[in-house]
């Protein structure tokens, strides 16, 4: 079975049992392999059931995990208006979370837009979160 899942929706491995027509105690061995790149991973889970005579059967499930969701800011500063540049409060850097990555990179840029009057301008701060 091949299934596509989100990073935060990977199911737990199932507890698998097996039966045999001759052996009352079948051994089930679980193995998991993960092939991972920067933005995706493939998880392959294999259960091998073996009876006392060495007859074996396998069940395999693969999950394909893709990071297709952007990070989400936890805090977004509100717009403010001030009379004097000295009234501008200290910047509060926002934080962000992502469903796949524990480390989210945040960058900031500023743009100054001249106003209609002398000594009037708008300062625009833009934060970008990247997973």
N, C-alpha and C positions, 0 to 999 in steps of 0.2 A: 504494500500500500504506500503510495506517495502522496504526501499532504503538504500544502503550502500554509505556513503559519506566520503570524507576527512575532516579533522578539519577545513580547510579554505574554504570549499565549502558547508557549511550548508545553505540551502535556507531560505529566510525569510518566515514567516507564510503568507499564502494567505489570502486575504480578501474574505470571503465566504458570499454569499447571498443565500436565499432559497425562493421558491414559494410554494403556497398551493392552492388547488382548491376552498377553501371557504374563507380563511383569506388573506387579502391583506397585512397585516403587520406581517410577521413571524419573531420571535425573534431568533437570532443566537448568541450562547454563545461559546467563544473559551477558551479552557484550554490547557496548555502545562505542561507536567511532564518530568523531566530529572532524569534518573538513571545513576549515574556516578561512575566509578572506576578509578584507576590510569591511565590506558591506553585505555579506551574505554568508550563510553557513548551511551545511548539509549534515544532519544528524541521522545516522543509520543505527537502528536497534535490531539486534538479532537474538532470537531465543532458539536454542538447540536442545531438543528433547532426545535423550538416549536411553534405550532399555538395557537390561543386563546382558543382552546378546550383542550389543554394539550397533543395533539398528538405530538410525538417527533421522530426525525430521527437523526442518528449520522453518521459522516464521520470521519475516523481515518487514520492518516498517521504516520508511524514510520520511524525514521532515525537512522541507526546504524553507529556510528562514531568510526573509529579505527585509532590509531596513528601508522602508519606503515612506516613513513618517518623519516629518521635520521635528526638531526640538521645540519645546513649549516653554515660554518665559514664565517663571514663577512670580515675578514682580515686574510690572511695567510702570515706570514713573508717569505721573500725570503732567499735563501741560500747565505751565504757570506763566503769569505776567508780573513783572516787577518794574518799579520806577527807576531804579538805579542799578548799575552793574554790581555794586557792592551788596545789593539785596538778594542776589542770586544764591540760593542755598547750595551747599556742597552736593556734588553729584552722588547719587546712590546707584551703584552698579547693580544691574539686574542679574538674576541667576536663571538658569534654564535646566530643564530635565529632558531626557530622551528615553523612549521605550527600549532602545537597544544599547546605547552607550552610556557608561557611567561618567565619562569625561566629555563635557560639552564645551567647545571653544566659543568664547564670546569676544567679538571685536566691536569697536566703536569708531564712528566718524562724525565729524561736525561740519555744518555748513552755516555760513553767516549770510543772511538775506537783508540787504539794506532796506530801511523803512522810508516813509514819506517825508519825515522831518530829520533835521540834523541831529546826530547822536541818538538815532532810533534804529534799531535793527532787531532781527529775529535770529536767535541761535537755535539751530536744529541739530539735536543729537540723535544719531541712528545707531542702534545696537543690532548686531547680527549674530545669531546663535547657529553654530555649525556642528553637526555630529560627525 
